[in-house]
């Protein structure tokens, strides 16, 4: 992390020196990240197609939705586990009750007076000892059967209570998801965005590959070197980037950049160019197909990759709401996202 910080500081110092010396004629790369129409904060559009207020609200709403959805799935998994355990306990109750009944009947038949009965009915001292030992054994087995049955019934009650708790938790998470969905859609509406959007861009189909399940935790802040710029990215974004590239989406991409809002300065967003040669004009033909397939790939693997939202071709995909209309101020290919797919992760 110290190396990442030092490298970014060096790049910043170098940029200031270049500006101070008035150096001109410095070659620029043929492909560069989409740039805002104005300096950060001047137009309210910071390069992701919306105002800081809108992006912050979408971030909060989508993250809340994704978190609640994950908790809901965990709760359902726990419910299924408890239900399986309850089924086994239910099945054990019958045989255990039958065994207890048998021991009780056997003890009754052999004499409810126990050792005294054995003494009165025994022909010899050895017979008395044998009968007394048998009575003791039956009593011990009866007590164990009672304990087993009691334990099973206690576990049965606990499993039922656990299932009830998971159902209550699931209802809470469903309510949270509904609220977050409404929050995201209201934010878009307030920004004159978010009308229902069909698949007119052809983004159905394609991108059918499945991302690998992460082998470890992907939590953490902007701690990893960004392989696409001089900045940093989070472990989760690094995983999503590598998965997309592994599955064939290898065209130019830029992730970290300094700006006042959105996910790029947090190391949680990447822009994937649809053209082979970088960010150009409005995508057509194979370039548009590439963008369609890539956006679909992220949507299909949204849970695995931790997708917060995807922006492509004047539309935004939210985990809560699917595709919604979304256009940037100024109507350029970069702000309208018609030349690149924007990915934000949690």
BELRA-V131886 format. One record per run of one state. SS is the DSSP state (H for helix, E for strand, C for the rest). FROM is the first residue (numbers start at 1). TO is the last residue. If there is no record, write none. Layout:
{{SS & FROM & TO} {SS & FROM & TO}}
//
This chain:
{{C & 1 & 1} {H & 2 & 21} {C & 22 & 51} {H & 52 & 110} {C & 111 & 114} {H & 115 & 121} {C & 122 & 124} {H & 125 & 190} {C & 191 & 195} {E & 196 & 196} {C & 197 & 223} {E & 224 & 225} {C & 226 & 231} {E & 232 & 233} {C & 234 & 234} {H & 235 & 246} {C & 247 & 252} {E & 253 & 254} {C & 255 & 263} {H & 264 & 266} {C & 267 & 268} {E & 269 & 273} {C & 274 & 274} {E & 275 & 275} {C & 276 & 277} {E & 278 & 278} {C & 279 & 284} {H & 285 & 300} {C & 301 & 301} {H & 302 & 305} {C & 306 & 306} {E & 307 & 311} {C & 312 & 314} {E & 315 & 318} {C & 319 & 321} {E & 322 & 325} {C & 326 & 339} {E & 340 & 345} {C & 346 & 346}}
//
